[in-house]
Amino acid sequence: MLDSSIEVRLNDVRRFMKEAGVNVLLVRSADRHLNEYVPPEDSVRQWVSGFTGSMGEVIITERMAYLAVDGRYWLQAEKEAPSELYEILRVPSSTGIDLTISEKLCELAKEANGQGLEIGFDPARLSIAELERFEKSVPGPAKFVPLSPSPDARAKGELASSRPPVFRAPDEARLGITHEEKHETLRSFLRAENLDGLLIQRLDEIAYLTNLRALELPYQSTFRSVALVTEEALHVGLDPETVPDPVRLARPGLDFTTEAALFESIGKGQRIGLSKEHNTEAMRLAIAACGAEAVLIESPIGGWKARKTSEELASMRRAFARADKVVAKAQKWLIDKVLDGKKVSELDFADKVESLFFDAGATGLSFRVISAFGKNGAIIHYSHPSRKRFAKRGELVLLDTGAYFEEGYATDLTRTFLVDGPKARGKKKQRELYTLVLKAAIAGLSAVLPRGARGVQLDALVRAPIWAGGYDYAHGTGHGVGIGVHEFPPRIGPTSESPLFPGQIFSIEPGLYLPEFGGIRIENLATVRPRKKNPDQLEVVPLTFCPLDDRLIESSMLSADEKRWLQRFRKS
């Protein structure tokens, strides 16, 4: 059935496109801070398409609309975006959404028969690097036109006002490096690069530099702000009235000011550095409007942030241990309820998981609980648990969940388990597929790599058992974890060239997804460290130890080394 509200919204957007003189419009999933998780009320992309996943980009033309999503969201996009209005562009796991968008824009340019495309975009929601890639890949006479406000924002109307952040100032002794020490390191960077300032827009980087956390945005421990690092201070642009005195006293040397005052402090002729990957085109334009020079640089902050100090690693281990217990308790709770004859829906289970996290001291979730029963597990990021789908004895449940605790670092853990008694055994196919995924997880969690190994190499080691079984999965094998649940670097995937370093924390999460069967995923967090036997090699070290479901393990499929690894894991 045609979704009339989406049709009306698209028509309104097209009307404003015509007024702006553009015949193509890019609608991005991110907000002005390039956040992955955007509140639904702030998501223009969700408003215009109906698709609620965290990642997905829209192209609107005068007659058609396209939604590009990666393998995590293929099935969800087909269910949520009206098929009469949207064509789903399936992004292969070996490429990226930007490449798929570029390919579609090239196709549209070809169809225009040399008439040219006027491609509108919101400069506050497109990074400088993304714009560069689009401009290079789409042939002329295509022209990219920054529009502020953009037609989609005009059609939607005012975005919801944000709630004031609830600031937290973790003990810096548990973070390893003080905010003053980080500022001093950045001063040295400014001098080396001959810069007067460094503009920072990514919220996790601002939280990292200030050693502050907050509860403001869903599934984050950050706060809306913009930062400018100069020789004199680390200026944080936000509403200063929202920063309580105890937080100011805990972080002396930080200059809390308004965003407008922050930009007014930039003088004509100054050289202001900004990362083209992590800053929007709107920020580059704002620097130019100050009469300053926007200098595109490779920001060092992401790499520093990814390599955790020993104190950070200890804090994160404590958080992971608490999350392990929550997930173990949640599984037992659901199984006990079902065996007792109680009806438990996917939503009931998700709510219980959330309450268990808060009982354990969590300050918030790091993403929406994925609670998928039976065949729903085949939807990789099943983000809307049903209140009508009830757990059945003998079926599999896929639980993917995470939270934040005191220091504001994310946890992330997935377990697939059998809803049945402790002496039960999964069906043959359940055991075979679960064990295949387990073999892939063990391959990653026991991997030995040369120094300088890259994410693509670890990805191949993990996929090898899955490939040997005749399957694959349409998502990356892993991602970095830190202040954000998805952190870069590193990335573990088929095209990832990011190197692995000691101190980085990342997920290893192979899976299998069969629509007529369901889904199985096993996700653990890990790091790498130099091998004692040979410091020129790195070994993967598991950091999460929630028990695996022995009832689903087919021991005959495991090698002797895999069995020994499993024994050590059980004792950890």
Secondary structure, DSSP 8 states (H G I E B T S, - for coil): ---HHHHHHHHHHHHHHHHHT-SEEEE-SS-TT--SS--GGG-HHHHHH---SSS-EEEEESS-EEEEEEGGGHHHHHHHS-TTT-EEEEE-TTS-HHHHHHHHHHHHHHHTTTS--EEEE-TTSSBHHHHHHHHHHS-TT-EEEE-SS-HHHHHH-S-------EEE---GGGTSS-HHHHHHHHHHHHHHHT-SEEEE--HHHHHHHHT-EEE-STT-S--S-EEEE-SS-EEEES-GGGS-HHHHHHSTTEEEE-HHHHHHTS-TT-EEEEETTTSBHHHHHHHHHTT-EEEEE--SHHHHHHS--HHHHHHHHHHHHHHHHHHHHHHHHHHHHHHTT---BHHHHHHHHHHHHHHTT-SEESS--EEEEGGGGGSTT--S--SS-B--TT-EEEEEE-EE-TT--B--EEEEEE-S-TT----HHHHHHHHHHHHHHHHHHT-EEETT-BHHHHHHHHHHHHHHTT---SS-SEEE-SSSSSEEEEEESTT---B--TT--EEE--EEEETTTEEEE-BEEEEEEE-SS-TTEEEEEE-------GGG--GGGS-HHHHHHHHHHHH-
